[in-house]
Amino acid sequence: MTSQAARPEPVNEPVRTDLGSLSVTVWRPAVPHCTVLLAGEIDMITVPDLRACVLAELQARPLTLVLDFRDVTFFGSAGLAFLIEIWDITKEQNTELYLTSVTRGVARLLDIVGLAGMFRSDTRPGAATP
Amino acid sequence: VPPPPDQDEQSTRRGSAGHEAIRDAPASSLRFVLGADFSASSVARDRVEQWLRAHRWPTAQIDELVLAVSEAVSNSVEHGYGVSRDMIDHVGAVFVQSAIIIEPDGFRRAEFTIRDTGSWRDRADGGRRGHGLLIMRSCTDELIIDGSPTGTTVVLRSRPVPPQLRVTR
């Protein structure tokens, strides 16, 4: 196993990366835990960089990965493909994936494709009723 | 009947001071052409959202229609023209038109037509495009896809919304 070399150090302060219309803030308070705060549009333009960022975090095999959707303004099929891939990887490496503050739009999309029950999640206040 | 002009052009052009047109009624139709690149769906989302807001469309339906149009434009770019993320000079174009249809009972529907001249390819991407189609179907009342080797036309028709109240003083 060479994962030791790729293991990122804990960062107590959230680190924000700007990916155009999406900003991604990674918080790694302890190595086994990682929170990724998403703000902006998750679409075909931003997904490749977002994917690279999250895959890099998963290299460290954290116990939990929390994706925080509270400030996501758009989420379409590209985002869906990303989420499904992340679900697969986390399942395989026993990282617990949790979606928090899921917006109405994201919840609606998961519902449309019949994947709403696949993710452990909570909704953003006010987002529960479609 | 000649196609309607792009009456919406003035009101949606951003940052051009002095063009803040104040009109009694928003444009009944919208027409624009997008270059086939990865920014196309984002531009389409902005324009469709502004247009529907101008028509005081119900907010929940705006979200659904914006999503449906975005998926249709993404499909044209990615699957119709086979454009990848780094291509910025593809010659293909995506044509977007919309209109509001008033039904006999006064209810309104928004209809969007998204057209490309790419080549229709069947699901060859492991279901991603299938999700796009499912989303378009779920967010509209009617989805019509006319695919041929020389182009694809997608028509999205919204669910009916109540007549707009005209407040007169």
Chai-1 contact restraints between the chains, C-beta under 6 A:
chainA,res_idxA,chainB,res_idxB,connection_type,confidence,min_distance_angstrom,max_distance_angstrom,comment,restraint_id
A,M44,B,F38,contact,1.0,0.0,6.0,A-B,restraint_1
A,M44,B,S74,contact,1.0,0.0,6.0,A-B,restraint_2
A,I45,B,F38,contact,1.0,0.0,6.0,A-B,restraint_3
A,G76,B,S70,contact,1.0,0.0,6.0,A-B,restraint_4
A,G76,B,E71,contact,1.0,0.0,6.0,A-B,restraint_5
A,S77,B,E71,contact,1.0,0.0,6.0,A-B,restraint_6
A,S77,B,H131,contact,1.0,0.0,6.0,A-B,restraint_7
A,S77,B,G132,contact,1.0,0.0,6.0,A-B,restraint_8
A,L80,B,H131,contact,1.0,0.0,6.0,A-B,restraint_9
A,A81,B,R128,contact,1.0,0.0,6.0,A-B,restraint_10
A,G105,B,D63,contact,1.0,0.0,6.0,A-B,restraint_11
A,I112,B,I135,contact,1.0,0.0,6.0,A-B,restraint_12
A,I112,B,S138,contact,1.0,0.0,6.0,A-B,restraint_13
A,V113,B,H131,contact,1.0,0.0,6.0,A-B,restraint_14
A,V113,B,L134,contact,1.0,0.0,6.0,A-B,restraint_15
